Amino acid sequence: MKSISDEVREFLFGDGAGVFAILDGASVRELREKLHQLRPEFECLYRGELEPDMAEVAPYLIRLEPKSEFTNWVLEQGWGKHWGIFACTRADLHTIRQHLRRFLTVHDESGKPMYFRFYDPRVLRVYLPTCNASELAEFFGPVENFVMEGEDPGTLLRMRQSSGALATSKEQLGEKK
C-alpha cells in the first residue's frame, strides 16, 4: 500500500507541469535551515534583504523535483500541518514569483494594507470559492492548478479554473486501491 506522501507526489507530478511549493516560514519552523541544507531552487516571496526575524516567518516559493530530498521532507513531514500550498504550472520560478507577489497585500474597507496569507491552505480553500470569474483568472494567472490538503489531511484538494468558474476535485488519500 502506498503512503500518503507517495499518493500526493503522484498527484503533483502526474501531468508533467512544474510543481512549486509556497511554504509559510511561520508554520515551518526549520524551513530556512532545510532550504540552505538541501538547496532546492527557491526565492522568498518578500522583496529585498529581510531582517532575520522576518526572514524566518516569510513565505518561500520552492521548485520541487519528484524525487528530491527536499520534496520528500515536505510531503512526509508537512502534509496535514498547513505548511503551505502547491502550484502546478509551466511557468518558471521568476514568472510565478512575480505573479504570486501581487497577492501578498490586500486592503481592508478603510484602505489599510494587510498581509494576505493565501499560501496557508486553510485560507486558500476558503478564499477561492468566493471569487468571480475575473478574480479567478487574475489569481490563477499562469498557475494551472493549486493543490493542498483538505480540512481532513486524508483529503487532497485540486483547484483550477474552468470556463470562468472554480473547479475543485477531492481525492481521498490512504484508501486501499
Long-range contacts (C-beta under 8 A, 24 or more apart in sequence): 1-176, 1-177, 2-177, 3-76, 4-79, 4-153, 4-154, 4-173, 4-174, 5-72, 5-75, 5-76, 5-79, 7-156, 7-171, 7-173, 7-174, 8-75, 8-79, 8-147, 8-156, 8-173, 9-66, 9-71, 9-75, 11-147, 11-156, 11-158, 11-171, 12-64, 12-86, 12-88, 12-147, 13-66, 15-88, 15-144, 17-88, 17-89, 17-90, 17-144, 18-63, 18-88, 18-89, 18-90, 18-91, 18-92, 19-63, 19-64, 19-86, 19-87, 19-88, 20-61, 20-62, 20-63, 20-64, 20-86, 20-87, 20-88, 20-89, 20-93, 20-96, 21-61, 21-62, 21-64, 21-74, 21-84, 21-85, 21-86, 22-59, 22-60, 22-61, 22-62, 22-84, 22-85, 22-86, 22-87, 22-100, 22-119, 23-59, 23-60, 23-62, 23-74, 23-78, 23-83, 23-84, 23-119, 24-57, 24-59, 24-82, 24-83, 24-84, 24-117, 24-119, 24-120, 25-55, 25-56, 25-57, 25-58, 25-59, 25-60, 26-56, 26-57, 27-81, 27-82, 27-83, 27-84, 27-120, 28-78, 28-83, 28-84, 31-60, 32-56, 34-70, 34-73, 35-60, 35-62, 35-70, 38-68, 38-69, 38-70, 38-73, 39-70, 40-64, 40-65, 40-68, 40-70, 40-71, 41-93, 42-93, 43-93, 43-94, 43-97, 45-97, 45-100, 45-101, 45-104, 45-119, 46-104, 47-101, 59-84, 59-104, 59-117, 59-119, 61-93, 61-96, 61-97, 61-100, 63-93, 79-149, 79-153, 80-149, 80-153, 81-153, 82-120, 82-121, 82-122, 82-149, 84-119, 84-120, 84-121, 85-118, 85-119, 85-120, 85-121, 85-124, 85-146, 85-147, 85-148, 86-146, 86-147, 86-148, 87-143, 87-145, 87-146, 87-147, 88-143, 88-144, 88-145, 88-146, 88-147, 89-142, 89-143, 89-144, 90-142, 90-144, 91-142, 91-143, 95-142, 96-142, 96-143, 99-141, 99-142, 99-143, 103-139, 121-148, 121-149, 121-157, 124-148, 124-159, 125-150, 125-151, 125-157, 125-159, 128-159, 128-166, 128-168, 129-166, 129-168, 131-166, 133-164, 133-165, 136-161, 136-164, 136-165, 136-166, 137-161, 137-164
